[in-house]
Amino acid sequence: MTAGHGQYRYRAKCVDCPWEGRQFIRYGMAEGSARDHANAYAHITFVVDQYDLRIAGSTIRPAETRRA
């Protein structure tokens, strides 16, 4: 099942604090939000889909953001 046109599907979440990013239609935008939070606070973040399920391979650790 796919989300309809214009529906939000992805958002970033933090493992270390209760932060949740805003919702985005595109995965890349949510991943950017997760990277920004990881950079700013040295927290581990990840991206979830519209069902609040973690996207495999979306975990971002603070050390990874420093290399980019």
Backbone torsions as a table, in degrees:
resi	resn	phi	psi	omega
1	MET	NA	135.9	179.4
2	THR	-114.7	155.5	177.3
3	ALA	-77.4	147.7	179.5
4	GLY	-70.1	169.1	-179.7
5	HIS	-57.6	128.7	176.1
6	GLY	83.7	0.6	179.0
7	GLN	-86.6	142.4	179.5
8	TYR	-75.0	137.5	-175.4
9	ARG	-125.7	-23.8	-172.6
10	TYR	-131.8	149.3	171.0
11	ARG	-155.6	156.5	179.6
12	ALA	-91.2	147.7	175.6
13	LYS	-136.2	158.0	-178.8
14	CYS	-111.0	140.5	176.4
15	VAL	-79.7	-34.0	-170.3
16	ASP	-91.0	-15.3	179.5
17	CYS	-146.3	171.7	-177.9
18	PRO	-78.6	10.5	-178.0
19	TRP	-62.7	137.2	170.2
20	GLU	-132.5	129.5	178.8
21	GLY	-74.7	168.6	177.3
22	ARG	-69.9	164.7	-177.0
23	GLN	-86.6	144.7	-179.5
24	PHE	-130.3	156.4	175.7
25	ILE	-79.5	-34.1	-176.6
26	ARG	-105.8	140.8	179.8
27	TYR	-59.1	-44.3	-176.8
28	GLY	-58.2	-35.2	178.2
29	MET	-68.0	-41.9	178.2
30	ALA	-66.6	-38.2	178.1
31	GLU	-64.5	-39.2	176.5
32	GLY	-62.3	-40.6	177.0
33	SER	-63.0	-41.6	178.1
34	ALA	-63.6	-42.1	178.5
35	ARG	-64.2	-40.5	178.1
36	ASP	-60.8	-43.4	179.4
37	HIS	-67.1	-41.6	178.4
38	ALA	-61.9	-40.7	177.6
39	ASN	-65.6	-45.1	-174.0
40	ALA	-70.5	-37.4	-171.7
41	TYR	-119.3	0.5	-177.4
42	ALA	55.3	42.7	177.6
43	HIS	-107.3	158.8	173.4
44	ILE	-86.9	130.4	-178.4
45	THR	-128.1	168.8	177.3
46	PHE	-157.6	172.5	-179.8
47	VAL	-113.2	139.0	176.0
48	VAL	-117.7	158.6	178.1
49	ASP	-93.1	-171.2	-176.3
50	GLN	-66.0	-15.8	178.0
51	TYR	-97.1	9.2	-179.0
52	ASP	65.7	29.4	176.9
53	LEU	-100.9	135.4	-178.4
54	ARG	-66.1	134.4	177.3
55	ILE	-78.9	126.4	178.9
56	ALA	-58.8	132.1	178.9
57	GLY	82.4	7.1	-176.7
58	SER	-95.7	1.1	-178.1
59	THR	-68.6	130.8	179.0
60	ILE	-120.3	119.9	178.0
61	ARG	-99.8	148.1	-176.4
62	PRO	-53.6	-38.1	-179.2
63	ALA	-63.4	-31.2	179.7
64	GLU	-68.5	-32.5	-176.5
65	THR	-74.7	-26.5	-179.6
66	ARG	-72.1	-29.5	-179.5
67	ARG	-76.2	-25.3	-174.8
68	ALA	-72.6	NA	NA
